[in-house]
């Protein structure tokens, strides 16, 4: 059983992406067949390069879909939300293809073929998603999980993974109470047996046992667990289960030994080099696109409240090093006139009218691209905090200092998974996702986060 970030849900999404990629290519070939139905010579000429050109269309559309969160494994979309995202994906994908055809005319597939391809692809993807949702949503296609334990730790599965969207790849068959440990699980969900764990797992056709007792010093049924492993039944602890299924490191159950021995924390030379190359490429590309908007924002700030246009603030970076972060000013110049650091709140009355808009659209953060180019920040990573808050949170939140073993980021996994934080409790929740990123960081993960950040900005999730 693969317990890494490439979990079963992630693999299923990759299969779905490949299926939809092939669907769009086939839709393009069908569209071309219809277009050249009465033109055999044109048909033969077009089809010499048609597969490659249709593959370009398919890649453009599916990348746009990824940007709008349609390949996320942890987010549930209702029907209206899904249709809106799919429409925007096809609109942005279509526009990007038109730009490509202008720059590379050889890739052009023709206006009629292009329109028919988009219509057929859209209808096909809607049909595929409907079938996948109906067929694979049943418990028969999910991994059957038995939880060893029924106390506080085990109850975290019910409280933290309670939505159906959180349980897309598994179903909890039941919780097996541990002798002499208190139970916090409803009686109806508990399992009681006279046989051992191994026989119970076999009789219930269990695929995986999650080890989640409140106390391990009384001893675990290692012989039964070994017997399960020999039968192909996976054994994993609760921390690994949360990391895989929820994309987080659950602070209350993760101990230092698990963090040390569970792998991850890649700081190899190869990782540092590809991280820096990715940062320079992404920041430069976005800067080339965004500079007209940056000039417009600067003009609006100056017209509303004069200078200064930029706001500089000390933040804590990699290994606790301080650096000066630059943003467009979104608050009054006397927002912290008393010298007391405060978190920004929703509908913060210190914000200016322009400031409220640029914070909502994330335009205020564009000057941080220069922080990325200088090397103070990375494009993807935990958001940097002010020294005052870091000192406080390090004392109050377990493992908080670990997030500083990488460069802070302009965007990050926590920004995708959790709304804006304005309290110690929020910081603790966001840390569960920051630690997941720090532990599982990689180039593919960075690209995925960057694409999904487009969705966050356009749908205004998390901004204040």
Order of alpha helices (4+ residues) and beta strands (2+ residues): alpha-alpha-alpha-alpha-alpha-beta-alpha-beta-beta-alpha-beta-alpha-beta-alpha-alpha-alpha-beta-beta-alpha-alpha-beta-alpha-beta-alpha-alpha-alpha
